[in-house]
Structure formats: C-alpha cells, structure tokens
Amino acid sequence: MIFAFLKGLGIGASLIIAIGAQNAFVLRQGLLRHHVFTSALICTLCDMALIYAGVAGMGTLISAAPNLLIFAKWGGAAFLFAYGARSAWAAFHSGGLTSKEEAPRSHMAIVVSAFSFSLLNPHVYLDTVVLLGTVGGQQVGIARNLFAAGAMTASTIWFFGLAYGARLLAPLFAQPIAWRILDGLIAIVMWLIAVSLLCS
C-alpha cells in the first residue's frame, strides 16, 4: 500500500517541479511576501481537485472534450501574454523592485491570478488530470486513494515549500538588478508557454 502512495508522490513531484507560470507566480509572491499563504493554498487546492478528478475518471472525459481544451488554450495564452507584458514592463521601466518598494496587490487580485495560473492552462489538465488519472486509474481499491494522496502531498509540499522558502533568497533580491532579471525571466517564461499553447 505504501508503494502506491510513494508512486503518486514521485509522479506528482516529477510533474509539478518544473519552471512554469504557476511556479513563477508562487515564487514571486513568496519573495515579495504578499499574500504568500493565499497563493500557495489556492494552487495546492486546485492541484488537489484536478488530481482527484483525474483519479476518479475525469481524465477520459477531458480527452474527449476538445472544446474545453480549446477554451483553456486561448484563454490561458491570453492571460500568459498579459502577465508576461506586466513582468516585462517591470523589468525595463521600473527602477527595479524590492519587497518594500512594490505596492501590494489586493487580496482579490492575488486570488484571481492564482486561479488563472492554476486552471487556464491545458497542460495542467493533460498532465495532472489525464496522466495522473491514467496511472492512478490502474490502481485497485485503497491503492487508488493512496496514489492520489501521494500526488496531493507532493503538490502541498512543493507549493508551500516554494512560497515560504523563497524568503531565503531575500538577501539576493535586496538588489534591484536581481528583481529586474527575475521579472525579465518570468516574462520570457510566460510568453514561451503562451506560444507553446497556441502552437500545440
């Protein structure tokens, strides 16, 4: 039984630990110390819901619903292009950011952004719902629940570790140039992911 949990933990970790829009968002909020818990919690809960849906059999439905993926594809690309533009502006037109200089975004703005990064991305559905759903669906009985629990544990550890561990990098980001580089990299990542969505 523990093998099923560890299998879910390992596969879940391998899917989530990558440079992506959602992780870049959580990292930035952690560095700024703005609504850190909210950012990590929403991303974690969204992942948990998608993992549960996949293991429960939603992966088959997603695969057979091209209209849903098309909506997520265009909506996600538009959101990522806009967020990338915002990051590019911060990198080139500001005097550089520090955690004390940037005005905190509203709690609702963070909530909307967190949900957008978590749900407006077809790759999330294909990886989390379809892939984890396929592997998890092969488990029998309690092993299926343990597999899902393992994948959910990986998401929880990763998002909260990333959000609260980001403050360890605070001394580095006391320099405005570090924020400029980070914002520039985030803009590039957002745009590359948006292009990959439109080309897929």
BAKOL-141357 format. One record per atom (N, C-alpha, C): residue in three letters; z, x, y; atom name. Coordinates in steps of 0.2 Angstrom, whole numbers, plus 5000, padded with zeros to 4 digits. Atoms other than C-alpha are relative to their C-alpha. Example, Ala and Ser with C-alpha at 12.3 -4.5 7.8 and 13.67 -1.06 7.14 Angstrom:
2
R, aa, pz, px, py, at
R, ALA, 5000, 5004, 4994, N;
R, ALA, 5039, 5062, 4978, CA;
R, ALA, 5000, 5004, 5006, C;
R, SER, 4999, 4996, 4994, N;
R, SER, 5036, 5068, 4995, CA;
R, SER, 5003, 4996, 5005, C;
//
This chain:
200
R, aa, pz, px, py, at
R, MET, 5000, 5004, 4994, N;
R, MET, 5000, 5000, 5000, CA;
R, MET, 5000, 5004, 5006, C;
R, ILE, 5000, 4996, 4994, N;
R, ILE, 5004, 5014, 5012, CA;
R, ILE, 4993, 5003, 5001, C;
R, PHE, 5006, 4997, 4999, N;
R, PHE, 4987, 5021, 5009, CA;
R, PHE, 4995, 4995, 5004, C;
R, ALA, 5004, 5005, 4996, N;
R, ALA, 4979, 5005, 5016, CA;
R, ALA, 5002, 5001, 5008, C;
R, PHE, 4998, 5000, 4993, N;
R, PHE, 4990, 5007, 5032, CA;
R, PHE, 4997, 5007, 5003, C;
R, LEU, 5003, 4993, 4997, N;
R, LEU, 4985, 5026, 5034, CA;
R, LEU, 4993, 5000, 5001, C;
R, LYS, 5007, 5000, 4999, N;
R, LYS, 4967, 5022, 5031, CA;
R, LYS, 4998, 4996, 5006, C;
R, GLY, 5002, 5004, 4994, N;
R, GLY, 4967, 5009, 5045, CA;
R, GLY, 5002, 5004, 5006, C;
R, LEU, 4998, 4996, 4995, N;
R, LEU, 4977, 5021, 5056, CA;
R, LEU, 4995, 5006, 5001, C;
R, GLY, 5005, 4995, 4999, N;
R, GLY, 4964, 5035, 5053, CA;
R, GLY, 4994, 4998, 5003, C;
R, ILE, 5006, 5002, 4998, N;
R, ILE, 4949, 5025, 5055, CA;
R, ILE, 5000, 4997, 5007, C;
R, GLY, 4999, 5003, 4994, N;
R, GLY, 4956, 5016, 5070, CA;
R, GLY, 5000, 5006, 5005, C;
R, ALA, 5000, 4994, 4996, N;
R, ALA, 4960, 5033, 5078, CA;
R, ALA, 4994, 5003, 5001, C;
R, SER, 5007, 4997, 4999, N;
R, SER, 4943, 5040, 5075, CA;
R, SER, 4996, 4996, 5004, C;
R, LEU, 5004, 5004, 4996, N;
R, LEU, 4935, 5026, 5084, CA;
R, LEU, 5002, 5000, 5007, C;
R, ILE, 4998, 5001, 4993, N;
R, ILE, 4946, 5025, 5099, CA;
R, ILE, 5001, 5006, 5004, C;
R, ILE, 4999, 4994, 4996, N;
R, ILE, 4949, 5043, 5103, CA;
R, ILE, 4993, 5004, 5001, C;
R, ALA, 5007, 4998, 4998, N;
R, ALA, 4933, 5047, 5112, CA;
R, ALA, 5000, 4999, 5008, C;
R, ILE, 5001, 5001, 4993, N;
R, ILE, 4928, 5049, 5130, CA;
R, ILE, 4996, 4994, 5002, C;
R, GLY, 5004, 5006, 4999, N;
R, GLY, 4923, 5032, 5136, CA;
R, GLY, 5003, 4996, 5006, C;
R, ALA, 4998, 5004, 4994, N;
R, ALA, 4925, 5019, 5150, CA;
R, ALA, 5007, 4998, 5000, C;
R, GLN, 4993, 5003, 5000, N;
R, GLN, 4941, 5011, 5144, CA;
R, GLN, 5005, 5006, 5000, C;
R, ASN, 4995, 4994, 5000, N;
R, ASN, 4950, 5028, 5141, CA;
R, ASN, 5000, 5003, 5007, C;
R, ALA, 5000, 4997, 4993, N;
R, ALA, 4944, 5035, 5158, CA;
R, ALA, 5004, 4996, 5005, C;
R, PHE, 4997, 5005, 4996, N;
R, PHE, 4951, 5019, 5166, CA;
R, PHE, 5008, 5001, 4999, C;
R, VAL, 4993, 4999, 5002, N;
R, VAL, 4968, 5021, 5157, CA;
R, VAL, 5003, 5007, 5003, C;
R, LEU, 4998, 4993, 4998, N;
R, LEU, 4969, 5040, 5161, CA;
R, LEU, 5001, 5000, 5007, C;
R, ARG, 4999, 5000, 4993, N;
R, ARG, 4966, 5037, 5179, CA;
R, ARG, 5006, 4996, 5003, C;
R, GLN, 4994, 5004, 4998, N;
R, GLN, 4979, 5023, 5181, CA;
R, GLN, 5006, 5004, 4998, C;
R, GLY, 4994, 4996, 5002, N;
R, GLY, 4991, 5035, 5172, CA;
R, GLY, 5001, 5005, 5005, C;
R, LEU, 4999, 4995, 4995, N;
R, LEU, 4988, 5049, 5184, CA;
R, LEU, 5002, 4997, 5007, C;
R, LEU, 4999, 5003, 4994, N;
R, LEU, 4989, 5038, 5199, CA;
R, LEU, 5007, 4996, 5000, C;
R, ARG, 4994, 5004, 5001, N;
R, ARG, 5005, 5029, 5192, CA;
R, ARG, 5000, 4993, 5003, C;
R, HIS, 5001, 5007, 4998, N;
R, HIS, 4998, 5012, 5197, CA;
R, HIS, 4999, 4996, 4994, C;
R, HIS, 5000, 5005, 5005, N;
R, HIS, 5002, 4998, 5185, CA;
R, HIS, 4998, 5003, 4993, C;
R, VAL, 5001, 4996, 5006, N;
R, VAL, 5002, 5010, 5171, CA;
R, VAL, 5001, 4996, 4993, C;
R, PHE, 4998, 5004, 5006, N;
R, PHE, 5011, 4998, 5158, CA;
R, PHE, 4995, 4995, 4999, C;
R, THR, 5005, 5005, 5000, N;
R, THR, 4999, 4984, 5163, CA;
R, THR, 4994, 5002, 4997, C;
R, SER, 5006, 4998, 5002, N;
R, SER, 4984, 4994, 5160, CA;
R, SER, 5000, 5002, 4992, C;
R, ALA, 4999, 4998, 5007, N;
R, ALA, 4990, 5001, 5143, CA;
R, ALA, 5001, 4994, 4996, C;
R, LEU, 4999, 5006, 5004, N;
R, LEU, 4996, 4984, 5137, CA;
R, LEU, 4994, 4996, 4999, C;
R, ILE, 5006, 5005, 5000, N;
R, ILE, 4980, 4974, 5141, CA;
R, ILE, 4995, 5004, 4995, C;
R, CYS, 5005, 4997, 5005, N;
R, CYS, 4969, 4987, 5132, CA;
R, CYS, 5002, 5000, 4993, C;
R, THR, 4997, 5000, 5007, N;
R, THR, 4981, 4988, 5117, CA;
R, THR, 4999, 4993, 4997, C;
R, LEU, 5000, 5007, 5002, N;
R, LEU, 4982, 4969, 5116, CA;
R, LEU, 4993, 4998, 4998, C;
R, CYS, 5007, 5002, 5001, N;
R, CYS, 4963, 4967, 5117, CA;
R, CYS, 4997, 5003, 4994, C;
R, ASP, 5002, 4997, 5006, N;
R, ASP, 4960, 4980, 5104, CA;
R, ASP, 5003, 4997, 4994, C;
R, MET, 4997, 5003, 5005, N;
R, MET, 4973, 4972, 5093, CA;
R, MET, 4997, 4993, 4998, C;
R, ALA, 5004, 5006, 5001, N;
R, ALA, 4964, 4955, 5095, CA;
R, ALA, 4994, 5001, 4996, C;
R, LEU, 5007, 4999, 5003, N;
R, LEU, 4947, 4962, 5091, CA;
R, LEU, 5001, 5003, 4992, C;
R, ILE, 4999, 4997, 5006, N;
R, ILE, 4954, 4972, 5076, CA;
R, ILE, 5002, 4994, 4995, C;
R, TYR, 4998, 5005, 5004, N;
R, TYR, 4962, 4956, 5069, CA;
R, TYR, 4994, 4995, 4999, C;
R, ALA, 5006, 5004, 5001, N;
R, ALA, 4946, 4946, 5072, CA;
R, ALA, 4996, 5003, 4995, C;
R, GLY, 5005, 4997, 5004, N;
R, GLY, 4936, 4959, 5063, CA;
R, GLY, 5003, 4999, 4992, C;
R, VAL, 4997, 5000, 5006, N;
R, VAL, 4948, 4960, 5048, CA;
R, VAL, 5000, 4993, 4997, C;
R, ALA, 4999, 5007, 5002, N;
R, ALA, 4949, 4941, 5047, CA;
R, ALA, 4993, 4997, 4999, C;
R, GLY, 5006, 5002, 5002, N;
R, GLY, 4930, 4940, 5045, CA;
R, GLY, 4995, 4998, 5006, C;
R, MET, 5004, 5002, 4994, N;
R, MET, 4923, 4938, 5063, CA;
R, MET, 4994, 5005, 5001, C;
R, GLY, 5005, 4995, 5000, N;
R, GLY, 4913, 4954, 5061, CA;
R, GLY, 4993, 4997, 4998, C;
R, THR, 5006, 5003, 5002, N;
R, THR, 4900, 4944, 5051, CA;
R, THR, 4997, 4995, 5005, C;
R, LEU, 5002, 5004, 4995, N;
R, LEU, 4899, 4931, 5065, CA;
R, LEU, 4997, 5004, 5006, C;
R, ILE, 5002, 4996, 4995, N;
R, ILE, 4897, 4944, 5078, CA;
R, ILE, 4993, 5003, 4999, C;
R, SER, 5007, 4997, 5003, N;
R, SER, 4882, 4952, 5068, CA;
R, SER, 4995, 4995, 5001, C;
R, ALA, 5005, 5005, 5000, N;
R, ALA, 4874, 4935, 5068, CA;
R, ALA, 4999, 4996, 5006, C;
R, ALA, 5000, 5003, 4993, N;
R, ALA, 4876, 4931, 5086, CA;
R, ALA, 4997, 5004, 5005, C;
R, PRO, 5004, 4995, 4995, N;
R, PRO, 4863, 4941, 5096, CA;
R, PRO, 5001, 4998, 5007, C;
R, ASN, 4999, 5003, 4993, N;
R, ASN, 4866, 4930, 5112, CA;
R, ASN, 5006, 5003, 5003, C;
R, LEU, 4994, 4997, 4997, N;
R, LEU, 4884, 4936, 5113, CA;
R, LEU, 4999, 5007, 5001, C;
R, LEU, 5001, 4993, 4999, N;
R, LEU, 4879, 4954, 5111, CA;
R, LEU, 4996, 5001, 5007, C;
R, ILE, 5005, 4999, 4995, N;
R, ILE, 4865, 4952, 5124, CA;
R, ILE, 5004, 4999, 5007, C;
R, PHE, 4995, 5002, 4994, N;
R, PHE, 4878, 4944, 5137, CA;
R, PHE, 5004, 5006, 5001, C;
R, ALA, 4996, 4995, 4999, N;
R, ALA, 4890, 4958, 5134, CA;
R, ALA, 4997, 5006, 5002, C;
R, LYS, 5004, 4994, 4998, N;
R, LYS, 4876, 4971, 5135, CA;
R, LYS, 4999, 5000, 5008, C;
R, TRP, 5002, 5000, 4992, N;
R, TRP, 4870, 4966, 5153, CA;
R, TRP, 5007, 4999, 5004, C;
R, GLY, 4994, 5000, 4996, N;
R, GLY, 4887, 4961, 5159, CA;
R, GLY, 5004, 5006, 5000, C;
R, GLY, 4997, 4994, 5000, N;
R, GLY, 4895, 4977, 5153, CA;
R, GLY, 4996, 5006, 5004, C;
R, ALA, 5004, 4995, 4997, N;
R, ALA, 4881, 4988, 5160, CA;
R, ALA, 5001, 4999, 5008, C;
R, ALA, 4999, 5002, 4993, N;
R, ALA, 4883, 4979, 5177, CA;
R, ALA, 5006, 5003, 5003, C;
R, PHE, 4994, 4998, 4998, N;
R, PHE, 4901, 4982, 5178, CA;
R, PHE, 5001, 5007, 5000, C;
R, LEU, 4999, 4993, 5001, N;
R, LEU, 4900, 5000, 5172, CA;
R, LEU, 4996, 5004, 5006, C;
R, PHE, 5003, 4997, 4995, N;
R, PHE, 4887, 5004, 5185, CA;
R, PHE, 5004, 4999, 5007, C;
R, ALA, 4996, 5001, 4994, N;
R, ALA, 4898, 4996, 5199, CA;
R, ALA, 5006, 5005, 5000, C;
R, TYR, 4994, 4996, 5000, N;
R, TYR, 4913, 5005, 5194, CA;
R, TYR, 4998, 5008, 5000, C;
R, GLY, 5003, 4994, 4999, N;
R, GLY, 4903, 5021, 5192, CA;
R, GLY, 4999, 5002, 5007, C;
R, ALA, 5002, 4999, 4993, N;
R, ALA, 4897, 5019, 5210, CA;
R, ALA, 5006, 5001, 5004, C;
R, ARG, 4994, 4999, 4996, N;
R, ARG, 4915, 5017, 5216, CA;
R, ARG, 5003, 5007, 4999, C;
R, SER, 4998, 4993, 5002, N;
R, SER, 4920, 5033, 5207, CA;
R, SER, 4996, 5005, 5004, C;
R, ALA, 5005, 4995, 4997, N;
R, ALA, 4905, 5042, 5214, CA;
R, ALA, 5002, 5000, 5008, C;
R, TRP, 4998, 5001, 4993, N;
R, TRP, 4910, 5036, 5232, CA;
R, TRP, 5006, 5004, 5001, C;
R, ALA, 4994, 4996, 4999, N;
R, ALA, 4927, 5043, 5230, CA;
R, ALA, 5000, 5007, 4999, C;
R, ALA, 5001, 4993, 5002, N;
R, ALA, 4921, 5059, 5223, CA;
R, ALA, 4997, 5004, 5006, C;
R, PHE, 5004, 4996, 4995, N;
R, PHE, 4909, 5063, 5238, CA;
R, PHE, 5002, 4998, 5007, C;
R, HIS, 4999, 5002, 4993, N;
R, HIS, 4915, 5053, 5253, CA;
R, HIS, 5007, 5000, 5002, C;
R, SER, 4993, 5000, 4998, N;
R, SER, 4934, 5054, 5252, CA;
R, SER, 5002, 5007, 5001, C;
R, GLY, 4998, 4993, 4999, N;
R, GLY, 4944, 5069, 5257, CA;
R, GLY, 5004, 5002, 4994, C;
R, GLY, 4996, 4998, 5006, N;
R, GLY, 4950, 5070, 5239, CA;
R, GLY, 5006, 4995, 5000, C;
R, LEU, 4995, 5004, 5002, N;
R, LEU, 4963, 5059, 5231, CA;
R, LEU, 5006, 5003, 4998, C;
R, THR, 4994, 4998, 5003, N;
R, THR, 4981, 5062, 5227, CA;
R, THR, 5004, 4993, 4999, C;
R, SER, 4997, 5007, 5002, N;
R, SER, 4993, 5049, 5219, CA;
R, SER, 5004, 4997, 5006, C;
R, LYS, 4997, 5003, 4994, N;
R, LYS, 5001, 5047, 5236, CA;
R, LYS, 4996, 4997, 5005, C;
R, GLU, 5004, 5002, 4995, N;
R, GLU, 4986, 5045, 5246, CA;
R, GLU, 4996, 4994, 4999, C;
R, GLU, 5004, 5006, 5002, N;
R, GLU, 4977, 5031, 5237, CA;
R, GLU, 5004, 4994, 5000, C;
R, ALA, 4997, 5006, 5000, N;
R, ALA, 4982, 5014, 5241, CA;
R, ALA, 5000, 4996, 4994, C;
R, PRO, 5000, 5003, 5007, N;
R, PRO, 4987, 5005, 5225, CA;
R, PRO, 4996, 4994, 5000, C;
R, ARG, 5004, 5007, 5001, N;
R, ARG, 4975, 4991, 5219, CA;
R, ARG, 5005, 4995, 4998, C;
R, SER, 4995, 5006, 5002, N;
R, SER, 4983, 4974, 5217, CA;
R, SER, 5000, 5000, 4992, C;
R, HIS, 4999, 5001, 5007, N;
R, HIS, 4990, 4969, 5200, CA;
R, HIS, 4995, 4996, 4997, C;
R, MET, 5005, 5004, 5002, N;
R, MET, 4977, 4956, 5198, CA;
R, MET, 4993, 5004, 4999, C;
R, ALA, 5006, 4996, 5001, N;
R, ALA, 4963, 4969, 5201, CA;
R, ALA, 5000, 5004, 4994, C;
R, ILE, 4999, 4996, 5006, N;
R, ILE, 4970, 4980, 5188, CA;
R, ILE, 4999, 4996, 4993, C;
R, VAL, 5001, 5004, 5005, N;
R, VAL, 4971, 4966, 5176, CA;
R, VAL, 4993, 4998, 4998, C;
R, VAL, 5007, 5001, 5001, N;
R, VAL, 4953, 4961, 5178, CA;
R, VAL, 4996, 5006, 4998, C;
R, SER, 5004, 4994, 5002, N;
R, SER, 4947, 4979, 5177, CA;
R, SER, 5002, 5001, 4992, C;
R, ALA, 4998, 4999, 5007, N;
R, ALA, 4957, 4981, 5161, CA;
R, ALA, 4997, 4996, 4995, C;
R, PHE, 5003, 5004, 5004, N;
R, PHE, 4950, 4966, 5153, CA;
R, PHE, 4992, 5001, 5000, C;
R, SER, 5008, 4999, 4999, N;
R, SER, 4932, 4970, 5159, CA;
R, SER, 4999, 5006, 4995, C;
R, PHE, 5002, 4994, 5004, N;
R, PHE, 4933, 4988, 5151, CA;
R, PHE, 5001, 4999, 4993, C;
R, SER, 4999, 5001, 5007, N;
R, SER, 4940, 4981, 5135, CA;
R, SER, 4995, 4995, 4997, C;
R, LEU, 5004, 5006, 5004, N;
R, LEU, 4929, 4966, 5132, CA;
R, LEU, 4992, 5000, 5002, C;
R, LEU, 5007, 5000, 4998, N;
R, LEU, 4912, 4969, 5142, CA;
R, LEU, 4997, 5006, 4998, C;
R, ASN, 5003, 4994, 5003, N;
R, ASN, 4906, 4982, 5130, CA;
R, ASN, 4998, 4999, 4993, C;
R, PRO, 5003, 5002, 5007, N;
R, PRO, 4895, 4978, 5115, CA;
R, PRO, 5003, 5005, 4995, C;
R, HIS, 4997, 4995, 5005, N;
R, HIS, 4901, 4995, 5107, CA;
R, HIS, 5007, 4998, 4997, C;
R, VAL, 4994, 5002, 5002, N;
R, VAL, 4918, 4988, 5106, CA;
R, VAL, 5000, 4995, 4994, C;
R, TYR, 5000, 5005, 5005, N;
R, TYR, 4913, 4973, 5096, CA;
R, TYR, 4997, 5003, 4993, C;
R, LEU, 5004, 4997, 5006, N;
R, LEU, 4901, 4983, 5084, CA;
R, LEU, 5005, 5005, 4997, C;
R, ASP, 4996, 4995, 5004, N;
R, ASP, 4914, 4997, 5081, CA;
R, ASP, 5007, 4997, 4998, C;
R, THR, 4993, 5003, 5001, N;
R, THR, 4931, 4988, 5082, CA;
R, THR, 4999, 4994, 4995, C;
R, VAL, 5000, 5006, 5004, N;
R, VAL, 4926, 4971, 5075, CA;
R, VAL, 4995, 5001, 4994, C;
R, VAL, 5004, 5000, 5005, N;
R, VAL, 4911, 4974, 5064, CA;
R, VAL, 5002, 5006, 4995, C;
R, LEU, 4999, 4994, 5004, N;
R, LEU, 4915, 4992, 5057, CA;
R, LEU, 5007, 4999, 4997, C;
R, LEU, 4993, 5001, 5003, N;
R, LEU, 4934, 4989, 5055, CA;
R, LEU, 5000, 4994, 4996, C;
R, GLY, 5000, 5006, 5004, N;
R, GLY, 4931, 4972, 5049, CA;
R, GLY, 4997, 5001, 4993, C;
R, THR, 5003, 4999, 5006, N;
R, THR, 4919, 4978, 5036, CA;
R, THR, 5004, 5004, 4995, C;
R, VAL, 4996, 4996, 5005, N;
R, VAL, 4931, 4991, 5029, CA;
R, VAL, 5006, 4996, 4999, C;
R, GLY, 4994, 5004, 5002, N;
R, GLY, 4946, 4980, 5031, CA;
R, GLY, 4999, 4994, 4996, C;
R, GLY, 5002, 5005, 5004, N;
R, GLY, 4937, 4966, 5023, CA;
R, GLY, 5000, 5002, 4992, C;
R, GLN, 5000, 4997, 5007, N;
R, GLN, 4936, 4977, 5007, CA;
R, GLN, 5007, 5000, 4997, C;
R, GLN, 4993, 5000, 5002, N;
R, GLN, 4955, 4977, 5006, CA;
R, GLN, 5002, 4994, 4997, C;
R, VAL, 4998, 5006, 5003, N;
R, VAL, 4964, 4965, 4995, CA;
R, VAL, 5007, 4998, 5001, C;
R, GLY, 4993, 5003, 5000, N;
R, GLY, 4979, 4954, 4998, CA;
R, GLY, 5004, 5003, 5006, C;
R, ILE, 4996, 4997, 4995, N;
R, ILE, 4993, 4963, 5008, CA;
R, ILE, 4997, 5006, 5003, C;
R, ALA, 5004, 4993, 4998, N;
R, ALA, 4982, 4979, 5009, CA;
R, ALA, 4996, 4999, 5006, C;
R, ARG, 5004, 5002, 4995, N;
R, ARG, 4971, 4970, 5021, CA;
R, ARG, 5004, 5000, 5007, C;
R, ASN, 4996, 5001, 4994, N;
R, ASN, 4985, 4966, 5033, CA;
R, ASN, 5003, 5007, 5002, C;
R, LEU, 4997, 4993, 4999, N;
R, LEU, 4992, 4984, 5031, CA;
R, LEU, 4995, 5004, 5004, C;
R, PHE, 5005, 4996, 4997, N;
R, PHE, 4975, 4991, 5036, CA;
R, PHE, 4999, 4998, 5007, C;
R, ALA, 5000, 5002, 4993, N;
R, ALA, 4974, 4980, 5051, CA;
R, ALA, 5006, 5003, 5004, C;
R, ALA, 4994, 4998, 4996, N;
R, ALA, 4992, 4985, 5056, CA;
R, ALA, 4999, 5008, 5001, C;
R, GLY, 5001, 4993, 4999, N;
R, GLY, 4987, 5004, 5054, CA;
R, GLY, 4995, 5001, 5006, C;
R, ALA, 5005, 4999, 4994, N;
R, ALA, 4972, 5002, 5066, CA;
R, ALA, 5003, 4998, 5006, C;
R, MET, 4996, 5002, 4994, N;
R, MET, 4983, 4992, 5078, CA;
R, MET, 5005, 5005, 5003, C;
R, THR, 4995, 4995, 4998, N;
R, THR, 4996, 5006, 5078, CA;
R, THR, 4996, 5006, 5003, C;
R, ALA, 5003, 4994, 4997, N;
R, ALA, 4983, 5019, 5082, CA;
R, ALA, 4998, 4998, 5007, C;
R, SER, 5002, 5002, 4993, N;
R, SER, 4977, 5009, 5097, CA;
R, SER, 5006, 5000, 5005, C;
R, THR, 4994, 5000, 4996, N;
R, THR, 4995, 5007, 5103, CA;
R, THR, 5002, 5007, 5002, C;
R, ILE, 4998, 4993, 4999, N;
R, ILE, 5000, 5025, 5101, CA;
R, ILE, 4995, 5003, 5005, C;
R, TRP, 5005, 4996, 4996, N;
R, TRP, 4983, 5031, 5109, CA;
R, TRP, 5001, 4997, 5008, C;
R, PHE, 5001, 5003, 4993, N;
R, PHE, 4983, 5019, 5125, CA;
R, PHE, 5007, 5002, 5004, C;
R, PHE, 4994, 4999, 4996, N;
R, PHE, 5002, 5021, 5129, CA;
R, PHE, 5001, 5008, 5001, C;
R, GLY, 5000, 4992, 4999, N;
R, GLY, 5001, 5040, 5125, CA;
R, GLY, 4996, 5002, 5005, C;
R, LEU, 5005, 4998, 4995, N;
R, LEU, 4986, 5042, 5136, CA;
R, LEU, 5003, 4998, 5007, C;
R, ALA, 4998, 5003, 4994, N;
R, ALA, 4993, 5031, 5150, CA;
R, ALA, 5007, 5004, 5003, C;
R, TYR, 4994, 4997, 4998, N;
R, TYR, 5011, 5039, 5151, CA;
R, TYR, 4999, 5008, 4999, C;
R, GLY, 5001, 4992, 5001, N;
R, GLY, 5005, 5057, 5145, CA;
R, GLY, 4996, 5003, 5006, C;
R, ALA, 5005, 4997, 4994, N;
R, ALA, 4993, 5058, 5160, CA;
R, ALA, 5005, 5003, 5005, C;
R, ARG, 4996, 4997, 4995, N;
R, ARG, 5008, 5062, 5171, CA;
R, ARG, 5002, 5007, 4999, C;
R, LEU, 4999, 4993, 5001, N;
R, LEU, 5010, 5079, 5163, CA;
R, LEU, 4994, 5004, 5003, C;
R, LEU, 5006, 4997, 4996, N;
R, LEU, 4993, 5083, 5172, CA;
R, LEU, 5001, 4999, 5007, C;
R, ALA, 4999, 5001, 4993, N;
R, ALA, 5000, 5078, 5188, CA;
R, ALA, 5000, 5006, 5005, C;
R, PRO, 5000, 4994, 4996, N;
R, PRO, 5003, 5096, 5195, CA;
R, PRO, 4993, 5002, 5001, C;
R, LEU, 5007, 4999, 4999, N;
R, LEU, 4984, 5099, 5192, CA;
R, LEU, 4997, 4996, 5005, C;
R, PHE, 5004, 5004, 4996, N;
R, PHE, 4979, 5084, 5201, CA;
R, PHE, 5004, 4999, 5007, C;
R, ALA, 4997, 5000, 4993, N;
R, ALA, 4990, 5088, 5216, CA;
R, ALA, 4995, 5003, 5005, C;
R, GLN, 5006, 4997, 4996, N;
R, GLN, 4974, 5097, 5222, CA;
R, GLN, 4995, 4995, 5001, C;
R, PRO, 5006, 5005, 4999, N;
R, PRO, 4961, 5086, 5230, CA;
R, PRO, 4994, 5001, 4996, C;
R, ILE, 5006, 4999, 5004, N;
R, ILE, 4947, 5095, 5221, CA;
R, ILE, 5000, 4998, 4993, C;
R, ALA, 4999, 5002, 5007, N;
R, ALA, 4954, 5090, 5204, CA;
R, ALA, 4998, 4993, 5000, C;
R, TRP, 5001, 5007, 5000, N;
R, TRP, 4953, 5072, 5209, CA;
R, TRP, 4992, 4999, 5001, C;
R, ARG, 5007, 5001, 4999, N;
R, ARG, 4935, 5074, 5215, CA;
R, ARG, 4996, 5001, 4994, C;
R, ILE, 5003, 4998, 5006, N;
R, ILE, 4930, 5082, 5199, CA;
R, ILE, 5001, 4994, 4995, C;
R, LEU, 4999, 5006, 5005, N;
R, LEU, 4938, 5068, 5189, CA;
R, LEU, 4996, 4994, 5002, C;
R, ASP, 5004, 5006, 4998, N;
R, ASP, 4930, 5054, 5199, CA;
R, ASP, 4993, 5001, 4999, C;
R, GLY, 5007, 4999, 5001, N;
R, GLY, 4913, 5063, 5198, CA;
R, GLY, 4999, 4999, 4992, C;
R, LEU, 5001, 5001, 5007, N;
R, LEU, 4915, 5064, 5179, CA;
R, LEU, 5001, 4993, 4997, C;
R, ILE, 4999, 5007, 5002, N;
R, ILE, 4921, 5046, 5177, CA;
R, ILE, 4994, 4997, 5002, C;
R, ALA, 5006, 5003, 4998, N;
R, ALA, 4906, 5041, 5187, CA;
R, ALA, 4994, 5001, 4995, C;
R, ILE, 5005, 4998, 5004, N;
R, ILE, 4894, 5051, 5176, CA;
R, ILE, 5001, 4996, 4993, C;
R, VAL, 4998, 5003, 5006, N;
R, VAL, 4903, 5044, 5160, CA;
R, VAL, 4998, 4992, 5000, C;
R, MET, 5002, 5007, 4999, N;
R, MET, 4901, 5026, 5167, CA;
R, MET, 4993, 4998, 5000, C;
R, TRP, 5007, 5001, 4999, N;
R, TRP, 4883, 5027, 5171, CA;
R, TRP, 4997, 5002, 4993, C;
R, LEU, 5003, 4998, 5007, N;
R, LEU, 4879, 5036, 5154, CA;
R, LEU, 5001, 4994, 4995, C;
R, ILE, 4999, 5006, 5004, N;
R, ILE, 4887, 5022, 5145, CA;
R, ILE, 4996, 4994, 5001, C;
R, ALA, 5004, 5006, 4998, N;
R, ALA, 4879, 5009, 5155, CA;
R, ALA, 4992, 5001, 4998, C;
R, VAL, 5007, 4999, 5002, N;
R, VAL, 4862, 5017, 5152, CA;
R, VAL, 4999, 4999, 4993, C;
R, SER, 5001, 5001, 5008, N;
R, SER, 4865, 5018, 5133, CA;
R, SER, 5000, 4993, 4998, C;
R, LEU, 5000, 5007, 5002, N;
R, LEU, 4869, 5000, 5133, CA;
R, LEU, 4994, 4996, 5001, C;
R, LEU, 5007, 5003, 4999, N;
R, LEU, 4853, 4995, 5141, CA;
R, LEU, 4994, 5002, 4996, C;
R, CYS, 5005, 4997, 5004, N;
R, CYS, 4843, 5006, 5130, CA;
R, CYS, 5001, 4999, 4993, C;
R, SER, 4999, 5001, 5007, N;
R, SER, 4851, 5001, 5114, CA;
R, SER, 4997, 4993, 4998, C;
//
